[in-house]
Amino acid sequence: MDNLRIAKQMIELNKTAFDNSFSAMTLVYEQNEKIFETILNQAAWMPEAGRKAIEEWLEAYRNGCSQYKKLVDESYAKVEVYFDKS
C-alpha cells in the first residue's frame, strides 16, 4: 500500500505545483493587461476597431485560461476519486 500512498502524494504535489504556477501566471497576465490598457488609452493613433479587437483578444484569453483551470481541476478531482477507491 505504500505505492498507493506515494502515488497520491505525487498527484497532490503536481496539483499544488500547477495551482501555484497558474496563480503566478495569472498575476503576470493581470499586470500585463493593466499595462496594455494604459498604453492603449494613451495611443491616440489607434483606431477604435483595433482597440475593440485587442479587447476581444484579451477577453478570449481570460476566458480560455479560466476554462483551462476548470478542466484541470476537474481532472485532478477525478484522479483523486480514482485513488480513493483503490
Secondary structure, 3 states (H helix, E strand, C coil): CHHHHHHHHHHHHHHHHHHHHHHHHHHHHHHHHHHHHHHHHHCCCCCHHHHHHHHHHHHHHHHHHHHHHHHHHHHHHHHHHHHHHC
